[in-house]
Amino acid sequence: MRKVVVIGGSSIEICATSYGSLFQNDSNPGRVEFGLGGVARNVADNLSLLGENVSLLTAIGDDSFGHVALDRSREANIKMLCDPFIGEHTGVLISFADNTGSFFGGVSDMEITHLISPEIIEENLNAILFSDYVMIETNLDEEVIKKIASYDIRLVVDGVSGQKCRRMLSSLDRFYLVKMNRIEAINLTGKTTREEIIRTLVSLGVRRCIITKRKDGAMCFETLGNKIYTYDLENMPNQPIDGATNGCSDAFMSGFLYSFMNGSKMDEALYHGQAAARLNLESNFPVNKKMNAEKLEEAVEEFKKTVPIVRAVL
């Protein structure tokens, strides 16, 4: 069992799903569900369900939502490294989807995440330095990302969004593994073609990277010597892996990281990421509480029967 510290945002997610098509400027009949979310919190929850030893450094308020988040995290065997911030309110995401589950829009209030400061990082330095892996995400301020990246640790980062991913730009050569989606990769590099994006990322110091492509699957690459080895999972219809409210992108990160830090190579870990994203689609919540290592391995074997990995060298 590996020790993993996850650093980033937690939120309460209020998900409204209409019974039919979603119409603007009108009241839409549907159901409203309440759950916990946030990129870091979702990844921590998934890794704990997969049997890893997980600690979470996040920012929650001392309001009722914060105490729910604290209690639920402890129930999920996630060690919380930071007490609630007095006088602050916990982050909230309100999202809207139609009857197909397609994300329509939402409002996110994650201002509390800015309270994760370089000083907070220093207060939790022992947990960070003595972990096997540290996973962060770009809801964190750039100065905090730089602070964490200054330590000699196996550091993994999730780009989160096209705008926020730029916060990791100055630290790209410090990351052990980088994950982003295609939009984030384009925004970060200024390139549009697959090979241009990969070569630009490598020139910026990226050694290992995952790029997810929604229904078109995902790919990853690694540098070994002066060569770039690429691995592509393609032909994945109706399998989104960058969902904003259903947590599929976070599940992908969790599945990939779980496999990778337990000794799998990049191509094998790619199957685990995709399989975790598929399992997450079975739940209406950001994290599928039925996730476990056995179910993940079963889903991986199903993928291997139908979806080959395309390997290449640049």
ZIKAZI-V509401 format. One record per pair of residues at least 24 apart in sequence whose ideal C-beta (glycine too) atoms are under 7 Angstrom apart, sorted by sequence separation. I is the first residue (numbers start at 1). J is the second residue. D is the distance in whole Angstrom. If there is no record, write none. Layout:
i=(I:I)
j=(J:J)
d=(D:D)
This chain:
i=(12:13:54:55:56:57:58:60:61:62:66:88:116:129:146:215:252:272:275:54:56:57:62:65:118:128:139:142:146:149:159:162:215:251:252:275:11:55:59:62:63:113:118:121:138:145:149:185:202:214:251:11:61:63:65:85:88:113:114:117:121:138:214:10:48:61:116:178:214:251:272:275:9:48:61:110:118:138:182:212:248:251:271:274:8:9:10:48:60:85:138:178:181:198:212:8:9:10:45:173:177:178:179:180:181:182:8:172:173:176:198:248:271:7:36:45:172:241:247:248:271:6:44:172:246:231:246:36:231:241:250:6:212:233:6:82:239:231:239:247:270:212:246:247:233:255:267:4:81:222:267:81:210:220:4:6:10:4:9:1:2:3:4:5:6:7:8:10:220:1:2:61:1:5:218:12:38:59:59:218:37:59:218:12:59:208:10:57:181:210:57:236:55:235:22:179:233:22:233:234:21:232:12:14:231:232:11:16:20:11:12:13:14:15:16:17:18:19:231:10:11:18:9:11:13:15:22:230:229:230:228:227:228:43:158:40:39:11:39:9:156:9:198:39:195:39:5:135:5:5:4:7:3:4:8:9:133:3:4:5:6:7:8:132:2:9:2:4:8:8:7:106:103:7:103:103:101:97:95:95:46:50:42:46:52:43:47:42:46:50:37:43:39:43:47:15:46:13:46:50:45:49:50:51:49:50:42:42:46:50:37:35:33:35:2:13)
j=(36:37:78:79:80:81:82:84:85:86:90:112:140:153:170:239:276:296:299:79:81:82:87:90:143:153:164:167:171:174:184:187:240:276:277:300:37:81:85:88:89:139:144:147:164:171:175:211:228:240:277:38:88:90:92:112:115:140:141:144:148:165:241:38:76:89:144:206:242:279:300:303:38:77:90:139:147:167:211:241:277:280:300:303:38:39:40:78:90:115:168:208:211:228:242:39:40:41:76:204:208:209:210:211:212:213:40:204:205:208:230:280:303:40:69:78:205:274:280:281:304:40:78:206:280:266:281:72:267:277:286:43:249:270:44:120:277:270:278:286:309:252:286:287:274:296:309:47:124:266:311:127:256:266:52:54:58:53:58:51:52:53:54:55:56:57:58:60:270:52:53:112:53:57:270:65:91:112:113:273:93:115:274:69:116:266:69:116:242:273:124:307:127:307:96:253:307:98:309:310:98:309:90:92:309:310:90:95:99:91:92:93:94:95:96:97:98:99:311:91:92:99:91:93:95:97:104:312:313:314:313:313:314:135:253:137:137:110:139:110:257:113:314:158:314:160:127:257:128:131:131:134:131:132:136:137:261:132:133:134:135:136:137:261:132:139:133:135:139:140:140:245:243:148:244:245:246:245:244:245:250:254:247:251:258:250:254:250:254:258:247:253:250:254:258:245:276:245:287:291:287:291:292:293:292:293:286:287:291:296:286:285:284:286:261:286)
d=(6:4:5:4:6:4:6:5:6:5:4:5:6:7:7:6:6:6:4:7:7:6:7:4:6:7:6:4:6:4:4:4:6:4:4:5:5:5:6:7:5:5:6:5:4:6:7:5:6:5:5:4:4:6:7:7:7:7:6:7:6:5:6:4:5:4:6:5:5:7:6:6:4:5:4:6:4:5:6:5:4:4:5:6:7:6:7:5:5:6:6:7:7:6:6:6:5:4:6:7:5:5:4:6:5:5:3:5:3:7:7:5:5:6:6:7:5:7:6:6:6:5:5:5:6:6:7:6:4:4:7:5:7:6:4:7:7:6:6:3:7:6:7:6:6:6:5:6:5:5:7:6:6:5:5:6:4:7:6:7:6:5:5:5:5:4:6:6:5:6:7:6:5:6:6:4:6:5:5:7:6:5:6:7:5:7:6:7:5:7:6:7:6:7:6:5:6:4:6:6:6:7:6:7:5:4:7:7:5:4:5:5:5:5:5:5:5:6:6:6:6:6:6:5:7:7:5:5:6:6:7:6:4:6:5:6:4:6:6:5:6:5:6:6:6:6:6:6:5:4:6:7:5:7:6:7:5:5:5:5:5:5:4:6:4:4:6:7:5:6:7:7:7:7:5:6:7:6:7:4:7:7:5:6:7:5:5:4:3:5:7:6:6:5:6:6:7:7:6:7:5:4:7:6:6:5:5:5:6:7:4:4:6:6:5:6)
